Structure formats: structure tokens, C-alpha cells
Amino acid sequence: MQTMVYPLRPRAPFHFGVRGVGVEATALTARSDTLFSALCITLRELCDHAELERFVSQFPTRKDPNRDPPLLLSAGLPYAGDLRFYPRPLLPVPGLEDDPAEQKHQKKITLVSETIFRAWVSGGDVLQHYDRPDRRNLLHGERVWVTADERVVLTDRFLDEDTGQVRMWAVGDVPRVTVDRVSSGSSVYQAGRVRFAPGAGLYLLVVWRGDGWRDRFWDVLQVLGDAGIGGERSSGYGLFTPLEPQPVDLPDLGGADRWVTLSSCWPLPGQEGILGPGAAYRLENRRGWMDSPEGRNLRRKSVHMLEPGSVLRALTGQAVYGGLANVTPKIFDAHKVWRYGLALPVGYDRAQRGGDDE
């Protein structure tokens, strides 16, 4: 599968909202629907509403499931130096399915290096990189899995001398002060942020199914870098510089009976079979506020989506999975509000073993 990688070099911290109270928490990665919304808003500002409608009208929806989208977009995933990280497939680590002593450790893993990801989805030996019993190849609180050679490279470049640990990014919160406009009274609150070390950042994967929008996408991405993505942009968060895209070959669906998604997925009617035997997935409730010149501060309808890393069944004759979900608020009728829910699938060719994948 020919895919383009778009690295985003951070110029400021990021805030990617998660469910919780206020803005105290932040995710490390940017969901694909967040990125798609930001791209659409920027496309409208750069061109006009008609151009945005022309772009969006090419994506499949519940009413028009057979549309052929011009692109498939991944979540915003982290990189460090030349090393890219992928969502951990939501199945037990191959070879550790029946090892209860390692269950609590492998469940912490959320990201794997590209080397491990490729071996995992293609049926290769991943346990050679696990490094038991010390688990030195599990970094960032055992949440990031790399090979021994990659650990050496990362240690040379991203070693935190204060802790003696590899630190490619930091997720935490910072104090903020808000001032009441009437009483001038102040109150302190915490705002979550993710800050990347120099040489680390986020990247996007885009599968181009046609070249009609490729140049426009690059123009929009450059403008978006100055506007910012995610929350807390009024505080200067979310700024980045897009770097030149590079091609990467990832396993396509081919004859595989399963696939792993690198984006949030909202299956359309008739695609329920992707949740069949051998699937492993998590649902997340996606919600938030809309941003449009015709209406702001309106809450979009919530929708449940399959998380990146979900392993799903392949359907005969199906090339595109998921679609745009209509999340238009009931009191808003100026235009439709959509949430991106198309999967970016990578073939999962590891053989099933009994009930291990249930």
C-alpha cells in the first residue's frame, strides 16, 4: 500500500482534548477526525464554502456509502528522529497470550516502533524484541515498545540526564489563570499539554486514491501549521511546520482476512461484519464543539467510533471502510456538520490461533 508520510515539526506544545473535566487532560496523539475537521476549516478559509462542499461531497456517508474518497487520513502519530511509532494492535502480544506474568506489562503498551509494527502485522517474530525479564525496550513507563538497536539510538539522542530515561515527549499540565471580566477576580486552573523534545513531533499518513487534491492538501497543511491544531490555540498551542512528504509502503489488505486501522473508524450500515470472529477493538465516544462562521459554541452530536489499533475483519469486495458521520446539532441548519470516520487499513496477516484473538 503506497502511503505518504507528512511529518509535522512542532513549534509549540499541543493540547488534544480527552474525556474528563475541563482541559486538565490531553492525549499524546491527534485523532483523525480532529485533523480532518481542522483541514476542512482551513480549506474554507483559504478558498470558500463551495470548495469545501466539493471536497466533502466525495466521502462516503450513511446515505451515499458508495462514494470514492480522494484520500484516507491517519491519526496524528508521534515520531522521534527517524523513528515512527504506530498504534499497538489491540490483541495480545504474539507469543505472550498465555503468559499471565507479562499481562500487566503488555497491556500498558500503546505505541510500537515501525519495525515491530511491521513484524506484528505480517506474522514475524516480535518476541525477539521484548527483552525479558528486564523489558529495557519498553520506554516511557512501558508504554512505547522499540527494538534494542532503536533503544540505543534513542538513548543517544533523547536521554533525560535528570532521570536517566529516554524522554521523547512529556505529557502533563501547567497552571493557568483566568480573570472574571466583571469582578476582576482571578482563579487558577490546570491545562494539559504535550511537549515534544527537539527532533520529535507528529506525523500524518495519507493514502492518496487520486491526485486531484494532493497539491491543495499541501497548501492547506502549510496554512494550518500557522493556525494550529487541537485546543488552547489562543495560548499559542498547536503550531507546527509541515516537512516534505515521504513515501512509505505498508502492508495492504491483499488476501489478509483482517486489518488494523490507523485512524478512528465509524462503520457504515452493511459493514458490521468487520466486528466478526478474530476482531479486537475498543470504542470511544467522540464529541465536542463545532467551529463554523455560521455557528460556534454549539455541541456536535456524539458518536461512538472504533479506536486506532483496532483489529477488524476484512469484507469481500470492500476497499473503503467507514464514512462521515452527520453530527449536526439539532438547532443548527446552515449546513451539515460531519465527523471523519474512514479507516486507514493495514493488512493483518498473522494467523489466528484458536481463541487467542477473541
Solvent accessible surface area in square Angstrom, and as a share of the most:
residue,aa,sasa,rsa
1,M,47,0.21
2,Q,103,0.46
3,T,1,0.00
4,M,30,0.14
5,V,1,0.01
6,Y,4,0.01
7,P,13,0.08
8,L,1,0.01
9,R,126,0.46
10,P,30,0.19
11,R,119,0.43
12,A,20,0.16
13,P,12,0.08
14,F,0,0.00
15,H,8,0.04
16,F,11,0.05
17,G,53,0.51
18,V,67,0.38
19,R,156,0.57
20,G,57,0.55
21,V,126,0.72
22,G,66,0.64
23,V,48,0.28
24,E,76,0.34
25,A,48,0.37
26,T,17,0.10
27,A,29,0.22
28,L,33,0.16
29,T,20,0.12
30,A,0,0.00
31,R,54,0.20
32,S,0,0.00
33,D,0,0.00
34,T,43,0.25
35,L,4,0.02
36,F,6,0.03
37,S,26,0.17
38,A,16,0.13
39,L,12,0.06
40,C,15,0.09
41,I,59,0.30
42,T,4,0.02
43,L,6,0.03
44,R,46,0.17
45,E,123,0.55
46,L,77,0.38
47,C,49,0.29
48,D,76,0.39
49,H,60,0.27
50,A,71,0.55
51,E,33,0.15
52,L,22,0.11
53,E,76,0.34
54,R,140,0.51
55,F,16,0.07
56,V,15,0.09
57,S,56,0.36
58,Q,55,0.25
59,F,0,0.00
60,P,2,0.01
61,T,6,0.03
62,R,140,0.51
63,K,183,0.78
64,D,62,0.32
65,P,63,0.40
66,N,143,0.73
67,R,79,0.29
68,D,92,0.48
69,P,1,0.01
70,P,12,0.07
71,L,3,0.01
72,L,6,0.03
73,L,0,0.00
74,S,0,0.00
75,A,1,0.00
76,G,1,0.01
77,L,4,0.02
78,P,0,0.00
79,Y,21,0.08
80,A,1,0.01
81,G,20,0.20
82,D,148,0.77
83,L,25,0.12
84,R,47,0.17
85,F,0,0.00
86,Y,0,0.00
87,P,10,0.06
88,R,21,0.08
89,P,0,0.00
90,L,28,0.14
91,L,9,0.04
92,P,44,0.28
93,V,0,0.00
94,P,12,0.08
95,G,43,0.41
96,L,0,0.00
97,E,36,0.16
98,D,115,0.60
99,D,34,0.18
100,P,110,0.69
101,A,75,0.58
102,E,13,0.06
103,Q,49,0.22
104,K,137,0.58
105,H,23,0.10
106,Q,3,0.01
107,K,149,0.63
108,K,94,0.40
109,I,4,0.02
110,T,72,0.42
111,L,10,0.05
112,V,0,0.00
113,S,0,0.00
114,E,26,0.12
115,T,66,0.38
116,I,0,0.00
117,F,0,0.00
118,R,78,0.29
119,A,20,0.16
120,W,0,0.00
121,V,0,0.00
122,S,65,0.42
123,G,40,0.38
124,G,28,0.27
125,D,85,0.44
126,V,2,0.01
127,L,51,0.26
128,Q,123,0.55
129,H,30,0.14
130,Y,1,0.01
131,D,37,0.19
132,R,114,0.42
133,P,105,0.66
134,D,98,0.51
135,R,45,0.17
136,R,135,0.49
137,N,3,0.02
138,L,13,0.07
139,L,17,0.09
140,H,29,0.13
141,G,52,0.50
142,E,39,0.18
143,R,123,0.45
144,V,3,0.01
145,W,0,0.00
146,V,0,0.00
147,T,11,0.06
148,A,46,0.36
149,D,115,0.60
150,E,25,0.11
151,R,46,0.17
152,V,83,0.48
153,V,98,0.56
154,L,3,0.02
155,T,46,0.27
156,D,119,0.62
157,R,141,0.52
158,F,12,0.05
159,L,82,0.41
160,D,24,0.13
161,E,158,0.71
162,D,139,0.72
163,T,82,0.48
164,G,46,0.44
165,Q,118,0.52
166,V,14,0.08
167,R,117,0.43
168,M,0,0.00
169,W,14,0.05
170,A,30,0.23
171,V,77,0.44
172,G,38,0.37
173,D,73,0.38
174,V,27,0.16
175,P,94,0.59
176,R,43,0.16
177,V,93,0.54
178,T,68,0.40
179,V,92,0.53
180,D,71,0.37
181,R,241,0.88
182,V,143,0.82
183,S,82,0.53
184,S,84,0.54
185,G,37,0.35
186,S,81,0.52
187,S,60,0.38
188,V,103,0.59
189,Y,81,0.31
190,Q,66,0.29
191,A,0,0.00
192,G,0,0.00
193,R,68,0.25
194,V,0,0.00
195,R,111,0.40
196,F,19,0.08
197,A,27,0.21
198,P,127,0.80
199,G,31,0.30
200,A,3,0.02
201,G,0,0.00
202,L,1,0.00
203,Y,1,0.00
204,L,2,0.01
205,L,0,0.00
206,V,0,0.00
207,V,15,0.09
208,W,28,0.10
209,R,94,0.34
210,G,33,0.32
211,D,106,0.55
212,G,76,0.73
213,W,20,0.07
214,R,81,0.30
215,D,114,0.59
216,R,78,0.29
217,F,13,0.06
218,W,55,0.19
219,D,63,0.32
220,V,6,0.03
221,L,1,0.01
222,Q,83,0.37
223,V,59,0.34
224,L,8,0.04
225,G,0,0.00
226,D,98,0.51
227,A,52,0.41
228,G,3,0.03
229,I,1,0.01
230,G,13,0.12
231,G,26,0.25
232,E,37,0.17
233,R,111,0.40
234,S,120,0.77
235,S,57,0.37
236,G,33,0.32
237,Y,13,0.05
238,G,0,0.00
239,L,46,0.23
240,F,1,0.00
241,T,40,0.23
242,P,16,0.10
243,L,57,0.29
244,E,125,0.56
245,P,40,0.25
246,Q,84,0.37
247,P,93,0.59
248,V,11,0.07
249,D,86,0.45
250,L,3,0.02
251,P,41,0.26
252,D,78,0.40
253,L,35,0.17
254,G,68,0.65
255,G,87,0.83
256,A,14,0.11
257,D,65,0.33
258,R,1,0.00
259,W,0,0.00
260,V,0,0.00
261,T,0,0.00
262,L,0,0.00
263,S,0,0.00
264,S,0,0.00
265,C,0,0.00
266,W,32,0.11
267,P,38,0.24
268,L,4,0.02
269,P,69,0.43
270,G,64,0.62
271,Q,11,0.05
272,E,112,0.50
273,G,38,0.37
274,I,0,0.00
275,L,69,0.34
276,G,23,0.22
277,P,98,0.62
278,G,1,0.01
279,A,13,0.10
280,A,18,0.14
281,Y,89,0.34
282,R,132,0.48
283,L,103,0.51
284,E,27,0.12
285,N,31,0.16
286,R,36,0.13
287,R,101,0.37
288,G,14,0.14
289,W,143,0.50
290,M,9,0.04
291,D,58,0.30
292,S,6,0.04
293,P,87,0.55
294,E,83,0.37
295,G,14,0.13
296,R,140,0.51
297,N,127,0.65
298,L,41,0.21
299,R,120,0.44
300,R,36,0.13
301,K,93,0.39
302,S,66,0.42
303,V,19,0.11
304,H,108,0.48
305,M,1,0.00
306,L,3,0.01
307,E,28,0.13
308,P,15,0.09
309,G,0,0.00
310,S,0,0.00
311,V,0,0.00
312,L,0,0.00
313,R,56,0.20
314,A,31,0.24
315,L,44,0.22
316,T,148,0.86
317,G,88,0.84
318,Q,61,0.27
319,A,61,0.47
320,V,19,0.11
321,Y,1,0.00
322,G,0,0.00
323,G,0,0.00
324,L,2,0.01
325,A,2,0.02
326,N,67,0.34
327,V,2,0.01
328,T,16,0.09
329,P,11,0.07
330,K,185,0.78
331,I,143,0.73
332,F,18,0.07
333,D,139,0.72
334,A,59,0.45
335,H,38,0.17
336,K,111,0.47
337,V,17,0.10
338,W,66,0.23
339,R,4,0.01
340,Y,0,0.00
341,G,0,0.00
342,L,0,0.00
343,A,0,0.00
344,L,0,0.00
345,P,5,0.03
346,V,0,0.00
347,G,1,0.01
348,Y,4,0.01
349,D,96,0.50
350,R,48,0.17
351,A,83,0.64
352,Q,71,0.32
353,R,127,0.46
354,G,78,0.75
355,G,53,0.51
356,D,35,0.18
357,D,17,0.09
358,E,148,0.67
